[in-house]
């Protein structure tokens, strides 16, 4: 089965991993070694950032 291209940039994934303290795992063992819980936390953080970005853009457009 073909893998879908990710929506998040690699840079964003690394920034979030660093913020959550799992960047050392990615650097030494790769993304496959990151726990499901940490992946879920990364997704939650990415959604939070996206929502903030959308809110900021909407506020700028309505001023």
N, CA, C and O atoms as a printed pandas DataFrame, in Angstrom:
     atom_number atom_name residue_name chain_id  residue_number  x_coord  y_coord  z_coord
0              1         N          UNK        A               1    0.843   -1.167    0.000
1              2        CA          UNK        A               1    0.000    0.000    0.000
2              3         C          UNK        A               1    0.896    1.240    0.000
3              4         O          UNK        A               1    1.871    1.298    0.749
4              5         N          UNK        A               2    0.578    2.212   -0.817
5              6        CA          UNK        A               2    1.375    3.430   -0.917
6              7         C          UNK        A               2    1.127    4.323    0.293
7              8         O          UNK        A               2    0.016    4.405    0.817
8              9         N          UNK        A               3    2.187    4.983    0.715
9             10        CA          UNK        A               3    2.057    5.919    1.838
10            11         C          UNK        A               3    1.682    7.278    1.313
11            12         O          UNK        A               3    2.161    7.714    0.266
12            13         N          UNK        A               4    0.820    7.943    2.050
13            14        CA          UNK        A               4    0.437    9.305    1.688
14            15         C          UNK        A               4    1.562   10.254    2.059
15            16         O          UNK        A               4    2.299   10.027    3.018
16            17         N          UNK        A               5    1.679   11.312    1.288
17            18        CA          UNK        A               5    2.663   12.348    1.618
18            19         C          UNK        A               5    2.162   13.103    2.840
19            20         O          UNK        A               5    0.991   13.475    2.908
20            21         N          UNK        A               6    3.036   13.327    3.793
21            22        CA          UNK        A               6    2.668   14.001    5.026
22            23         C          UNK        A               6    2.305   15.460    4.808
23            24         O          UNK        A               6    2.816   16.119    3.903
24            25         N          UNK        A               7    1.429   15.939    5.640
25            26        CA          UNK        A               7    1.002   17.332    5.567
26            27         C          UNK        A               7    1.993   18.226    6.302
27            28         O          UNK        A               7    2.270   19.342    5.864
28            29         N          UNK        A               8    2.527   17.735    7.422
29            30        CA          UNK        A               8    3.484   18.530    8.183
30            31         C          UNK        A               8    4.851   18.478    7.514
31            32         O          UNK        A               8    5.279   17.434    7.021
32            33         N          UNK        A               9    5.520   19.611    7.505
33            34        CA          UNK        A               9    6.876   19.636    6.966
34            35         C          UNK        A               9    7.810   18.906    7.930
35            36         O          UNK        A               9    7.520   18.782    9.120
36            37         N          UNK        A              10    8.917   18.434    7.406
37            38        CA          UNK        A              10    9.903   17.774    8.254
38            39         C          UNK        A              10   10.411   18.739    9.312
39            40         O          UNK        A              10   10.636   18.344   10.456
40            41         N          UNK        A              11   10.594   20.001    8.940
41            42        CA          UNK        A              11   11.080   20.996    9.888
42            43         C          UNK        A              11   10.109   21.149   11.051
43            44         O          UNK        A              11   10.528   21.206   12.207
44            45         N          UNK        A              12    8.812   21.217   10.753
45            46        CA          UNK        A              12    7.817   21.355   11.810
46            47         C          UNK        A              12    7.817   20.127   12.714
47            48         O          UNK        A              12    7.715   20.259   13.933
48            49         N          UNK        A              13    7.928   18.939   12.133
49            50        CA          UNK        A              13    7.967   17.720   12.938
50            51         C          UNK        A              13    9.156   17.737   13.900
51            52         O          UNK        A              13    9.019   17.385   15.072
52            53         N          UNK        A              14   10.318   18.149   13.399
53            54        CA          UNK        A              14   11.502   18.202   14.254
54            55         C          UNK        A              14   11.361   19.269   15.340
55            56         O          UNK        A              14   11.791   19.055   16.474
56            57         N          UNK        A              15   10.764   20.410   15.005
57            58        CA          UNK        A              15   10.571   21.460   16.001
58            59         C          UNK        A              15    9.640   20.989   17.114
59            60         O          UNK        A              15    9.898   21.235   18.292
60            61         N          UNK        A              16    8.560   20.312   16.738
61            62        CA          UNK        A              16    7.625   19.803   17.742
62            63         C          UNK        A              16    8.284   18.701   18.568
63            64         O          UNK        A              16    8.123   18.657   19.788
64            65         N          UNK        A              17    9.021   17.815   17.910
65            66        CA          UNK        A              17    9.728   16.755   18.631
66            67         C          UNK        A              17   10.702   17.357   19.641
67            68         O          UNK        A              17   10.816   16.861   20.762
68            69         N          UNK        A              18   11.398   18.414   19.255
69            70        CA          UNK        A              18   12.329   19.083   20.158
70            71         C          UNK        A              18   11.580   19.690   21.342
71            72         O          UNK        A              18   11.996   19.554   22.493
72            73         N          UNK        A              19   10.475   20.357   21.042
73            74        CA          UNK        A              19    9.682   20.989   22.102
74            75         C          UNK        A              19    9.172   19.966   23.104
75            76         O          UNK        A              19    9.096   20.248   24.300
76            77         N          UNK        A              20    8.822   18.775   22.620
77            78        CA          UNK        A              20    8.283   17.733   23.499
78            79         C          UNK        A              20    9.373   16.835   24.085
79            80         O          UNK        A              20    9.086   15.934   24.872
80            81         N          UNK        A              21   10.630   17.088   23.697
81            82        CA          UNK        A              21   11.744   16.343   24.279
82            83         C          UNK        A              21   11.972   14.959   23.708
83            84         O          UNK        A              21   12.584   14.121   24.370
84            85         N          UNK        A              22   11.502   14.696   22.510
85            86        CA          UNK        A              22   11.731   13.387   21.896
86            87         C          UNK        A              22   12.667   13.477   20.687
87            88         O          UNK        A              22   12.849   12.495   19.967
88            89         N          UNK        A              23   13.250   14.638   20.468
89            90        CA          UNK        A              23   14.136   14.813   19.321
90            91         C          UNK        A              23   15.359   13.910   19.402
91            92         O          UNK        A              23   15.881   13.486   18.371
92            93         N          UNK        A              24   15.825   13.610   20.617
93            94        CA          UNK        A              24   16.979   12.724   20.758
94            95         C          UNK        A              24   16.653   11.309   20.284
95            96         O          UNK        A              24   17.520   10.621   19.745
96            97         N          UNK        A              25   15.424   10.875   20.478
97            98        CA          UNK        A              25   15.000    9.550   20.004
98            99         C          UNK        A              25   15.000    9.530   18.487
99           100         O          UNK        A              25   15.485    8.579   17.873
100          101         N          UNK        A              26   14.457   10.577   17.880
101          102        CA          UNK        A              26   14.410   10.671   16.421
102          103         C          UNK        A              26   15.829   10.681   15.851
103          104         O          UNK        A              26   16.112   10.016   14.854
104          105         N          UNK        A              27   16.713   11.441   16.493
105          106        CA          UNK        A              27   18.082   11.562   15.999
106          107         C          UNK        A              27   18.854   10.252   16.085
107          108         O          UNK        A              27   19.652    9.939   15.201
108          109         N          UNK        A              28   18.621    9.493   17.140
109          110        CA          UNK        A              28   19.408    8.273   17.331
110          111         C          UNK        A              28   18.755    7.021   16.754
111          112         O          UNK        A              28   19.445    6.123   16.273
112          113         N          UNK        A              29   17.418    6.961   16.802
113          114        CA          UNK        A              29   16.737    5.727   16.406
114          115         C          UNK        A              29   15.748    5.888   15.258
115          116         O          UNK        A              29   15.284    4.896   14.696
116          117         N          UNK        A              30   15.421    7.126   14.905
117          118        CA          UNK        A              30   14.469    7.366   13.825
118          119         C          UNK        A              30   13.052    7.527   14.340
119          120         O          UNK        A              30   12.764    7.292   15.514
120          121         N          UNK        A              31   12.167    7.938   13.426
121          122        CA          UNK        A              31   10.774    8.205   13.789
122          123         C          UNK        A              31   10.058    6.954   14.269
123          124         O          UNK        A              31    9.140    7.050   15.083
124          125         N          UNK        A              32   10.451    5.795   13.791
125          126        CA          UNK        A              32    9.787    4.551   14.175
126          127         C          UNK        A              32    9.933    4.212   15.640
127          128         O          UNK        A              32    9.159    3.412   16.166
128          129         N          UNK        A              33   10.907    4.800   16.315
129          130        CA          UNK        A              33   11.139    4.510   17.728
130          131         C          UNK        A              33   10.342    5.430   18.652
131          132         O          UNK        A              33   10.322    5.220   19.865
132          133         N          UNK        A              34    9.698    6.427   18.099
133          134        CA          UNK        A              34    8.909    7.351   18.920
134          135         C          UNK        A              34    7.630    6.620   19.341
135          136         O          UNK        A              34    6.967    5.994   18.514
136          137         N          UNK        A              35    7.296    6.701   20.606
137          138        CA          UNK        A              35    6.131    5.972   21.110
138          139         C          UNK        A              35    4.831    6.531   20.528
139          140         O          UNK        A              35    4.773    7.672   20.069
140          141         N          UNK        A              36    3.811    5.709   20.560
141          142        CA          UNK        A              36    2.490    6.139   20.089
142          143         C          UNK        A              36    1.996    7.321   20.901
143          144         O          UNK        A              36    1.393    8.243   20.351
144          145         N          UNK        A              37    2.240    7.305   22.180
145          146        CA          UNK        A              37    1.820    8.413   23.041
146          147         C          UNK        A              37    2.505    9.707   22.611
147          148         O          UNK        A              37    1.860   10.750   22.502
148          149         N          UNK        A              38    3.813    9.638   22.368
149          150        CA          UNK        A              38    4.536   10.835   21.942
150          151         C          UNK        A              38    4.079   11.297   20.558
151          152         O          UNK        A              38    3.993   12.499   20.303
152          153         N          UNK        A              39    3.789   10.359   19.671
153          154        CA          UNK        A              39    3.261   10.738   18.349
154          155         C          UNK        A              39    1.912   11.443   18.508
155          156         O          UNK        A              39    1.643   12.436   17.833
156          157         N          UNK        A              40    1.080   10.929   19.391
157          158        CA          UNK        A              40   -0.210   11.567   19.654
158          159         C          UNK        A              40   -0.031   12.967   20.210
159          160         O          UNK        A              40   -0.763   13.886   19.844
160          161         N          UNK        A              41    0.942   13.127   21.093
161          162        CA          UNK        A              41    1.224   14.454   21.645
162          163         C          UNK        A              41    1.727   15.399   20.558
163          164         O          UNK        A              41    1.417   16.590   20.572
164          165         N          UNK        A              42    2.501   14.867   19.619
165          166        CA          UNK        A              42    2.987   15.688   18.510
166          167         C          UNK        A              42    1.825   16.129   17.632
167          168         O          UNK        A              42    1.777   17.283   17.207
168          169         N          UNK        A              43    0.896   15.232   17.356
169          170        CA          UNK        A              43   -0.275   15.577   16.550
170          171         C          UNK        A              43   -1.117   16.626   17.269
171          172         O          UNK        A              43   -1.571   17.595   16.659
172          173         N          UNK        A              44   -1.320   16.428   18.559
173          174        CA          UNK        A              44   -2.094   17.391   19.351
174          175         C          UNK        A              44   -1.447   18.774   19.284
175          176         O          UNK        A              44   -2.144   19.776   19.121
176          177         N          UNK        A              45   -0.122   18.834   19.407
177          178        CA          UNK        A              45    0.589   20.107   19.351
178          179         C          UNK        A              45    0.476   20.729   17.956
179          180         O          UNK        A              45    0.302   21.941   17.836
180          181         N          UNK        A              46    0.574   19.917   16.907
181          182        CA          UNK        A              46    0.459   20.425   15.535
182          183         C          UNK        A              46   -0.931   21.002   15.292
183          184         O          UNK        A              46   -1.063   22.041   14.645
184          185         N          UNK        A              47   -1.960   20.347   15.800
185          186        CA          UNK        A              47   -3.334   20.852   15.664
186          187         C          UNK        A              47   -3.477   22.168   16.404
187          188         O          UNK        A              47   -4.095   23.104   15.897
188          189         N          UNK        A              48   -2.912   22.244   17.594
189          190        CA          UNK        A              48   -2.965   23.477   18.374
190          191         C          UNK        A              48   -2.306   24.628   17.605
191          192         O          UNK        A              48   -2.848   25.732   17.549
192          193         N          UNK        A              49   -1.144   24.367   17.019
193          194        CA          UNK        A              49   -0.444   25.395   16.242
194          195         C          UNK        A              49   -1.258   25.813   15.016
195          196         O          UNK        A              49   -1.323   26.996   14.683
196          197         N          UNK        A              50   -1.876   24.840   14.348
197          198        CA          UNK        A              50   -2.685   25.138   13.164
198          199         C          UNK        A              50   -3.898   25.981   13.543
199          200         O          UNK        A              50   -4.235   26.933   12.839
200          201         N          UNK        A              51   -4.551   25.640   14.641
201          202        CA          UNK        A              51   -5.709   26.412   15.084
202          203         C          UNK        A              51   -5.326   27.842   15.436
203          204         O          UNK        A              51   -6.057   28.779   15.117
204          205         N          UNK        A              52   -4.185   28.013   16.091
205          206        CA          UNK        A              52   -3.710   29.359   16.423
206          207         C          UNK        A              52   -3.413   30.149   15.158
207          208         O          UNK        A              52   -3.726   31.337   15.074
208          209         N          UNK        A              53   -2.811   29.492   14.180
209          210        CA          UNK        A              53   -2.476   30.155   12.921
210          211         C          UNK        A              53   -3.737   30.600   12.183
211          212         O          UNK        A              53   -3.798   31.712   11.658
212          213         N          UNK        A              54   -4.736   29.726   12.147
213          214        CA          UNK        A              54   -5.999   30.062   11.485
214          215         C          UNK        A              54   -6.689   31.205   12.209
215          216         O          UNK        A              54   -7.200   32.125   11.571
216          217         N          UNK        A              55   -6.708   31.155   13.536
217          218        CA          UNK        A              55   -7.323   32.214   14.319
218          219         C          UNK        A              55   -6.622   33.543   14.069
219          220         O          UNK        A              55   -7.280   34.572   13.911
220          221         N          UNK        A              56   -5.298   33.529   14.035
221          222        CA          UNK        A              56   -4.523   34.741   13.785
222          223         C          UNK        A              56   -4.839   35.306   12.405
223          224         O          UNK        A              56   -5.026   36.513   12.251
224          225         N          UNK        A              57   -4.897   34.428   11.400
225          226        CA          UNK        A              57   -5.199   34.869   10.038
226          227         C          UNK        A              57   -6.605   35.453    9.950
227          228         O          UNK        A              57   -6.812   36.472    9.291
228          229         N          UNK        A              58   -7.566   34.821   10.604
229          230        CA          UNK        A              58   -8.945   35.318   10.598
230          231         C          UNK        A              58   -9.030   36.680   11.272
231          232         O          UNK        A              58   -9.733   37.570   10.792
232          233         N          UNK        A              59   -8.320   36.845   12.378
233          234        CA          UNK        A              59   -8.329   38.127   13.073
234          235         C          UNK        A              59   -7.698   39.227   12.219
235          236         O          UNK        A              59   -8.171   40.363   12.229
236          237         N          UNK        A              60   -6.661   38.908   11.499
237          238        CA          UNK        A              60   -6.012   39.900   10.632
238          239         C          UNK        A              60   -6.912   40.290    9.474
239          240         O          UNK        A              60   -6.928   41.450    9.061
240          241         N          UNK        A              61   -7.659   39.332    8.946
241          242        CA          UNK        A              61   -8.535   39.595    7.806
242          243         C          UNK        A              61   -9.764   40.414    8.188
243          244         O          UNK        A              61  -10.355   41.071    7.332
244          245         N          UNK        A              62  -10.156   40.384    9.460
245          246        CA          UNK        A              62  -11.355   41.085    9.903
246          247         C          UNK        A              62  -11.064   42.432   10.536
247          248         O          UNK        A              62  -11.973   43.072   11.064
248          249         N          UNK        A              63   -9.835   42.867   10.494
249          250        CA          UNK        A              63   -9.489   44.171   11.085
250          251         C          UNK        A              63   -9.515   45.248   10.031
251          252         O          UNK        A              63   -9.252   46.412   10.331
